[in-house]
Amino acid sequence: MAKKRWGKIVDLNKCVGCHACSVACIAENKVEEGKYRTKIIEHEEGVFPNVYKYTEKWSCNHCQHAPCVDACPTKASHYTEWGTVEVKPELCIGCGYCVLACPYRVRIMNERKHGGLPEKCTLCVHLLEKGKKPACETSCIAGAIITGDLNDPHSEINQWMAKGAVERRPDLMTHPNVFIIPYRR
Amino acid sequence: MVEHHFTWGYLIAIYLFTAGISSGAGIVAAIGYIVNGMDERLKRLAAYFAPFPVLIGLACLILDLHRPWNFYKVLIYYNPTSVMSWGAFFLLVFPLVSLAFAVMVYFNIDNKLRRFLAWMELVFGIAIGVYAGLLLAAIYNNPVWSNPLIAFLFFISALSTGICSLMLIGRKGDKLDDLVRRFIPQKWQPEKIKLDFDKKLFLRLLIVDAVFIVLELMVISTLLISYALRPTGEIALGAIITGGYYLLFWIGVVLIGLTIPLILGIMEVGGRIKGRLGHIVPWAEPTMVLIGGFLLRYVIVYGGEIVYPILTLYP
């Protein structure tokens, strides 16, 4: 069987900015109070009178060339066998260098009393491996999120890829596994 | 609405400052024992003093970790792509080398090993001085930090603050020597060497420090220009010179840390300072440079942190 490469696509044309994904993620992953692994960012674009606004789900992009993995002094931040980026708690010293190195600023530093780990989206791999869907995808009321195996040509995610999915910030050369379908007016 | 969490703070600024002082003092000591002709008091005091500031800095680094009980793992597991991993190696070696060197200098042991340690102290002194800036410069998406000139600036500031702390300690060199002697058994004590700096040595150090201050002013202005030439320049300058920490930068770093000490130093060397002011300058000049050196690190560290929330959006 070919190696899996989990990925995610967010369709910004469908996203309504309801924050359901943020809340479902907190409930599923027991995220520390007041912090978010996934959040909603509002974009306001255009020049008056042609202005418009759209929302975007913002979370870890699971880069294939991740600045946080490069920066980690102990290799606690690492690539998993299915292409996502995760942190090994037994190696992490909590220096915060990965939090600063991430150009997307998606890592959150937990308080010392909660373990002091630089936490972030894990793509809910624990659910994906059981054949379930991540919490954000299950809760999305607009069906704007799709996760799946990017190496499987028949998966639904690869049909979405054909709709014009692009990388976030390709100028950073991080080659993420998480894509967006840009907002079209 | 962006909630603000500082990942790194004043503890990192203290570490960058103390590592700089150690680096400067270590380089002075190493050069003193490699090249002939440096003043005996200066190179001795530099060798004794070099290991201690960085030890305070290391304590701050460990306190700043969010999982401090795991800190030893940074010394076991290495990642060649991580600047911090290299720095951990330098920070492990430098205190050991400089402590061994200080002990050998104190007991007047002169052999091949000491010559080797002098070279090691020079190499690792430069390494920890440059690493302090590279740590920040390696974060490539931060408009304030990702600039190689930061490493250069911190290194020159390290030499300047190292010399200034030696000027301060040199005023009480003999008293410190007496203090250390209390802990050493009588039969092992080396013969007494006078360590207090005299006026002539002090004036020479003032001239050297003035050169470093001028260099530092030049690098700071080059840094600001190189910020301005980038697409993110407005953000970087907004955090440091026009908004954010601009008061600390202009008054703390540029005025108190660089300009006034430079003027005082030149006036003192030229013999223009007379009367009461003459008693103040010898400790005021180095103290002001040290304050400015700390505030420089403080402004750069916090300035880099406050620009982050802006970056989460597309360019």
Chai-1 contact restraints between the chains, C-beta under 6 A:
chainA,res_idxA,chainB,res_idxB,connection_type,confidence,min_distance_angstrom,max_distance_angstrom,comment,restraint_id
A,D70,B,T81,contact,1.0,0.0,6.0,A-B,restraint_1
A,A71,B,S82,contact,1.0,0.0,6.0,A-B,restraint_2
A,C72,B,N79,contact,1.0,0.0,6.0,A-B,restraint_3
A,C72,B,S82,contact,1.0,0.0,6.0,A-B,restraint_4
A,P73,B,V74,contact,1.0,0.0,6.0,A-B,restraint_5
A,P73,B,N79,contact,1.0,0.0,6.0,A-B,restraint_6
A,P73,B,S82,contact,1.0,0.0,6.0,A-B,restraint_7
A,P73,B,M84,contact,1.0,0.0,6.0,A-B,restraint_8
A,P73,B,S85,contact,1.0,0.0,6.0,A-B,restraint_9
A,P73,B,A88,contact,1.0,0.0,6.0,A-B,restraint_10
A,T74,B,K73,contact,1.0,0.0,6.0,A-B,restraint_11
A,T74,B,V74,contact,1.0,0.0,6.0,A-B,restraint_12
A,T74,B,Y77,contact,1.0,0.0,6.0,A-B,restraint_13
A,K75,B,Y77,contact,1.0,0.0,6.0,A-B,restraint_14
A,K75,B,N79,contact,1.0,0.0,6.0,A-B,restraint_15
A,L91,B,K73,contact,1.0,0.0,6.0,A-B,restraint_16
A,C92,B,R67,contact,1.0,0.0,6.0,A-B,restraint_17
A,I93,B,L65,contact,1.0,0.0,6.0,A-B,restraint_18
A,I93,B,R67,contact,1.0,0.0,6.0,A-B,restraint_19
A,I93,B,N70,contact,1.0,0.0,6.0,A-B,restraint_20
A,I93,B,F71,contact,1.0,0.0,6.0,A-B,restraint_21
A,I93,B,K73,contact,1.0,0.0,6.0,A-B,restraint_22
A,I93,B,V74,contact,1.0,0.0,6.0,A-B,restraint_23
A,G94,B,L65,contact,1.0,0.0,6.0,A-B,restraint_24
A,G94,B,H66,contact,1.0,0.0,6.0,A-B,restraint_25
A,G94,B,R67,contact,1.0,0.0,6.0,A-B,restraint_26
A,C95,B,L65,contact,1.0,0.0,6.0,A-B,restraint_27
A,G96,B,T7,contact,1.0,0.0,6.0,A-B,restraint_28
A,Y97,B,M84,contact,1.0,0.0,6.0,A-B,restraint_29
A,V99,B,T7,contact,1.0,0.0,6.0,A-B,restraint_30
A,L100,B,T7,contact,1.0,0.0,6.0,A-B,restraint_31
A,L100,B,I139,contact,1.0,0.0,6.0,A-B,restraint_32
A,A101,B,I139,contact,1.0,0.0,6.0,A-B,restraint_33
A,P103,B,N141,contact,1.0,0.0,6.0,A-B,restraint_34
A,R105,B,T312,contact,1.0,0.0,6.0,A-B,restraint_35
A,M109,B,T7,contact,1.0,0.0,6.0,A-B,restraint_36
A,R112,B,H66,contact,1.0,0.0,6.0,A-B,restraint_37
A,G116,B,H66,contact,1.0,0.0,6.0,A-B,restraint_38
A,G116,B,R67,contact,1.0,0.0,6.0,A-B,restraint_39
